[in-house]
Amino acid sequence: MAMTSLNISIPQSLSDYIESRVQDGHFSTASDYFYAVVREEQRRHEEEKLETMLVEALESEESIEITPQYWQTKRQALQSRFQGRNS
């Protein structure tokens, strides 16, 4: 993965906190700390988007019954698409 640098300014108290997390062994560097924080926020954001989509789908009047036959049809369609890409 290509990496880029980002310069940020934070209060000393936050810098001290981050450094304590590194010193305690929770992260190897301050960069690793920020990487983890941003990844977690990104994961939460994606979950929120998914939840919104699910709520919208549930509230829509378009619904289908999910049966074993439905899943079988979906599996077959996906297998056909996958095999088509690998041919």
MDAnalysis code that builds the backbone (N, CA, C; Angstrom):
import MDAnalysis as mda
import numpy as np

u = mda.Universe.empty(261, n_residues=87, atom_resindex=np.repeat(np.arange(87), 3), trajectory=True)
u.add_TopologyAttr("name", ["N", "CA", "C"] * 87)
u.add_TopologyAttr("resid", np.arange(1, 88))
u.add_TopologyAttr("resname", ["MET", "ALA", "MET", "THR", "SER", "LEU", "ASN", "ILE", "SER", "ILE", "PRO", "GLN", "SER", "LEU", "SER", "ASP", "TYR", "ILE", "GLU", "SER", "ARG", "VAL", "GLN", "ASP", "GLY", "HIS", "PHE", "SER", "THR", "ALA", "SER", "ASP", "TYR", "PHE", "TYR", "ALA", "VAL", "VAL", "ARG", "GLU", "GLU", "GLN", "ARG", "ARG", "HIS", "GLU", "GLU", "GLU", "LYS", "LEU", "GLU", "THR", "MET", "LEU", "VAL", "GLU", "ALA", "LEU", "GLU", "SER", "GLU", "GLU", "SER", "ILE", "GLU", "ILE", "THR", "PRO", "GLN", "TYR", "TRP", "GLN", "THR", "LYS", "ARG", "GLN", "ALA", "LEU", "GLN", "SER", "ARG", "PHE", "GLN", "GLY", "ARG", "ASN", "SER"])
u.atoms.positions = np.array([
    [0.847, -1.169, 0.000],
    [0.000, 0.000, 0.000],
    [0.898, 1.239, 0.000],
    [0.640, 2.170, -0.896],
    [1.403, 3.413, -0.949],
    [1.057, 4.257, 0.269],
    [2.059, 4.837, 0.869],
    [1.853, 5.659, 2.063],
    [2.143, 7.113, 1.720],
    [1.480, 8.000, 2.436],
    [1.713, 9.423, 2.287],
    [1.842, 10.025, 3.673],
    [2.471, 11.170, 3.767],
    [2.636, 11.841, 5.058],
    [1.552, 12.875, 5.248],
    [1.163, 13.068, 6.494],
    [0.155, 14.048, 6.858],
    [0.655, 14.760, 8.102],
    [0.748, 16.062, 8.033],
    [1.221, 16.853, 9.154],
    [0.022, 17.426, 9.899],
    [-0.107, 17.164, 11.202],
    [-1.229, 17.703, 11.967],
    [-0.716, 18.373, 13.231],
    [-1.510, 19.299, 13.739],
    [-1.204, 19.954, 15.011],
    [-2.251, 19.525, 16.021],
    [-1.789, 19.088, 17.197],
    [-2.704, 18.688, 18.258],
    [-2.230, 19.298, 19.571],
    [-3.139, 19.453, 20.533],
    [-2.728, 19.978, 21.834],
    [-1.720, 19.039, 22.511],
    [-0.898, 19.605, 23.354],
    [0.119, 18.819, 24.054],
    [-0.506, 17.674, 24.847],
    [-1.679, 17.918, 25.430],
    [-2.323, 16.871, 26.233],
    [-2.648, 15.640, 25.378],
    [-3.083, 15.859, 24.145],
    [-3.358, 14.725, 23.262],
    [-2.064, 14.039, 22.834],
    [-1.058, 14.832, 22.572],
    [0.236, 14.265, 22.210],
    [0.767, 13.391, 23.345],
    [0.620, 13.879, 24.581],
    [1.061, 13.103, 25.746],
    [0.278, 11.795, 25.853],
    [-1.020, 11.876, 25.602],
    [-1.854, 10.673, 25.673],
    [-1.413, 9.650, 24.630],
    [-1.216, 10.105, 23.412],
    [-0.796, 9.200, 22.335],
    [0.545, 8.570, 22.676],
    [1.451, 9.383, 23.166],
    [2.770, 8.868, 23.540],
    [2.652, 7.828, 24.657],
    [1.737, 8.046, 25.600],
    [1.553, 7.063, 26.679],
    [1.013, 5.743, 26.127],
    [0.147, 5.810, 25.132],
    [-0.382, 4.591, 24.507],
    [0.742, 3.836, 23.785],
    [1.639, 4.584, 23.169],
    [2.786, 3.960, 22.503],
    [3.707, 3.339, 23.553],
    [4.008, 4.093, 24.609],
    [4.899, 3.604, 25.664],
    [4.335, 2.370, 26.366],
    [3.005, 2.316, 26.502],
    [2.357, 1.163, 27.145],
    [2.341, -0.063, 26.239],
    [2.769, 0.101, 25.005],
    [2.844, -1.023, 24.085],
    [1.581, -1.282, 23.287],
    [0.610, -0.385, 23.368],
    [-0.623, -0.575, 22.606],
    [-0.412, -0.294, 21.116],
    [0.547, 0.568, 20.809],
    [0.872, 0.912, 19.424],
    [2.383, 1.030, 19.329],
    [2.928, 0.729, 18.154],
    [4.385, 0.799, 18.024],
    [4.870, 2.223, 17.777],
    [4.018, 3.048, 17.145],
    [4.378, 4.445, 16.883],
    [3.125, 5.308, 16.954],
    [3.323, 6.617, 16.994],
    [2.187, 7.542, 16.953],
    [1.442, 7.391, 15.629],
    [2.165, 7.135, 14.561],
    [1.517, 6.922, 13.260],
    [0.587, 5.716, 13.307],
    [1.023, 4.649, 13.967],
    [0.169, 3.464, 14.103],
    [-1.095, 3.792, 14.889],
    [-0.958, 4.644, 15.897],
    [-2.126, 5.058, 16.682],
    [-3.136, 5.768, 15.776],
    [-2.671, 6.751, 15.019],
    [-3.574, 7.493, 14.137],
    [-4.174, 6.586, 13.067],
    [-3.377, 5.672, 12.549],
    [-3.875, 4.727, 11.553],
    [-5.037, 3.922, 12.134],
    [-4.874, 3.433, 13.366],
    [-5.926, 2.642, 14.015],
    [-7.176, 3.476, 14.259],
    [-6.995, 4.711, 14.692],
    [-8.142, 5.582, 14.959],
    [-8.912, 5.864, 13.670],
    [-8.211, 6.180, 12.611],
    [-8.867, 6.490, 11.339],
    [-9.550, 5.245, 10.772],
    [-8.900, 4.088, 10.845],
    [-9.516, 2.850, 10.350],
    [-10.805, 2.540, 11.117],
    [-10.790, 2.738, 12.431],
    [-11.989, 2.485, 13.235],
    [-13.104, 3.452, 12.858],
    [-12.772, 4.713, 12.657],
    [-13.786, 5.688, 12.253],
    [-14.329, 5.334, 10.877],
    [-13.462, 4.891, 9.988],
    [-13.880, 4.479, 8.648],
    [-14.822, 3.275, 8.730],
    [-14.501, 2.311, 9.599],
    [-15.354, 1.136, 9.781],
    [-16.728, 1.547, 10.303],
    [-16.751, 2.449, 11.295],
    [-18.033, 2.924, 11.840],
    [-18.851, 3.638, 10.776],
    [-18.184, 4.449, 9.969],
    [-18.877, 5.175, 8.905],
    [-19.504, 4.199, 7.910],
    [-18.764, 3.175, 7.522],
    [-19.286, 2.173, 6.593],
    [-20.472, 1.432, 7.206],
    [-20.399, 1.140, 8.502],
    [-21.525, 0.487, 9.180],
    [-22.757, 1.381, 9.175],
    [-22.560, 2.679, 9.409],
    [-23.683, 3.622, 9.383],
    [-24.326, 3.658, 8.002],
    [-23.497, 3.687, 6.954],
    [-24.033, 3.686, 5.591],
    [-24.828, 2.415, 5.325],
    [-24.280, 1.283, 5.749],
    [-24.967, 0.013, 5.544],
    [-26.287, -0.014, 6.306],
    [-26.266, 0.470, 7.540],
    [-27.499, 0.503, 8.333],
    [-28.549, 1.386, 7.665],
    [-28.128, 2.531, 7.144],
    [-29.057, 3.419, 6.445],
    [-29.659, 2.714, 5.236],
    [-28.829, 2.023, 4.474],
    [-29.323, 1.295, 3.306],
    [-30.308, 0.198, 3.715],
    [-30.002, -0.499, 4.808],
    [-30.892, -1.560, 5.267],
    [-32.235, -1.005, 5.718],
    [-32.204, 0.102, 6.460],
    [-33.449, 0.722, 6.917],
    [-34.268, 1.178, 5.717],
    [-33.614, 1.813, 4.740],
    [-34.328, 2.252, 3.540],
    [-34.950, 1.067, 2.809],
    [-34.224, -0.021, 2.729],
    [-34.757, -1.210, 2.051],
    [-35.948, -1.784, 2.808],
    [-35.844, -1.806, 4.136],
    [-36.953, -2.331, 4.934],
    [-38.187, -1.450, 4.839],
    [-37.964, -0.146, 4.705],
    [-39.085, 0.784, 4.645],
    [-39.684, 0.892, 3.244],
    [-38.969, 0.403, 2.249],
    [-39.503, 0.468, 0.888],
    [-40.624, -0.554, 0.748],
    [-41.447, -0.337, -0.232],
    [-42.569, -1.245, -0.435],
    [-42.179, -2.445, -1.284],
    [-40.971, -2.418, -1.811],
    [-40.497, -3.541, -2.607],
    [-39.905, -4.583, -1.664],
    [-40.502, -5.740, -1.619],
    [-39.951, -6.801, -0.784],
    [-40.023, -8.117, -1.544],
    [-39.125, -9.006, -1.167],
    [-39.123, -10.334, -1.768],
    [-39.041, -11.355, -0.643],
    [-39.557, -12.520, -0.898],
    [-39.471, -13.593, 0.079],
    [-38.159, -14.338, -0.146],
    [-37.391, -14.470, 0.917],
    [-36.109, -15.162, 0.837],
    [-36.344, -16.628, 1.208],
    [-36.168, -17.484, 0.242],
    [-36.389, -18.920, 0.425],
    [-35.120, -19.670, 0.040],
    [-35.047, -20.949, 0.352],
    [-33.889, -21.728, -0.120],
    [-33.736, -21.673, -1.643],
    [-34.833, -21.651, -2.356],
    [-34.783, -21.553, -3.821],
    [-34.164, -20.220, -4.254],
    [-34.506, -19.142, -3.554],
    [-33.937, -17.821, -3.845],
    [-32.417, -17.891, -3.736],
    [-31.906, -18.468, -2.613],
    [-30.463, -18.548, -2.407],
    [-29.803, -19.439, -3.453],
    [-30.451, -20.509, -3.829],
    [-29.905, -21.397, -4.856],
    [-29.762, -20.654, -6.184],
    [-30.778, -19.894, -6.538],
    [-30.738, -19.110, -7.773],
    [-29.609, -18.087, -7.720],
    [-29.457, -17.416, -6.574],
    [-28.376, -16.427, -6.416],
    [-27.012, -17.097, -6.539],
    [-26.832, -18.242, -5.883],
    [-25.562, -18.966, -5.959],
    [-25.217, -19.332, -7.404],
    [-26.211, -19.845, -8.120],
    [-25.980, -20.235, -9.513],
    [-25.600, -19.032, -10.366],
    [-26.265, -17.911, -10.150],
    [-25.951, -16.700, -10.918],
    [-24.536, -16.224, -10.615],
    [-24.148, -16.244, -9.337],
    [-22.794, -15.819, -8.970],
    [-21.741, -16.772, -9.527],
    [-22.022, -18.066, -9.478],
    [-21.077, -19.034, -10.031],
    [-20.907, -18.829, -11.530],
    [-21.990, -18.559, -12.218],
    [-21.917, -18.302, -13.661],
    [-21.086, -17.064, -13.948],
    [-21.296, -15.994, -13.165],
    [-20.515, -14.761, -13.356],
    [-19.045, -15.019, -13.088],
    [-18.746, -15.752, -12.018],
    [-17.363, -16.032, -11.657],
    [-16.688, -16.870, -12.735],
    [-17.371, -17.895, -13.212],
    [-16.807, -18.754, -14.255],
    [-16.616, -17.980, -15.552],
    [-17.507, -17.044, -15.836],
    [-17.387, -16.219, -17.032],
    [-16.161, -15.329, -16.996],
    [-15.790, -14.859, -15.812],
    [-14.610, -14.002, -15.668],
    [-13.325, -14.793, -15.803],
    [-13.357, -16.042, -15.409],
    [-12.146, -16.868, -15.417],
    [-11.969, -17.652, -16.706],
    [-12.824, -17.439, -17.674],
    [-12.711, -18.173, -18.950],
    [-11.818, -17.444, -19.907],
])
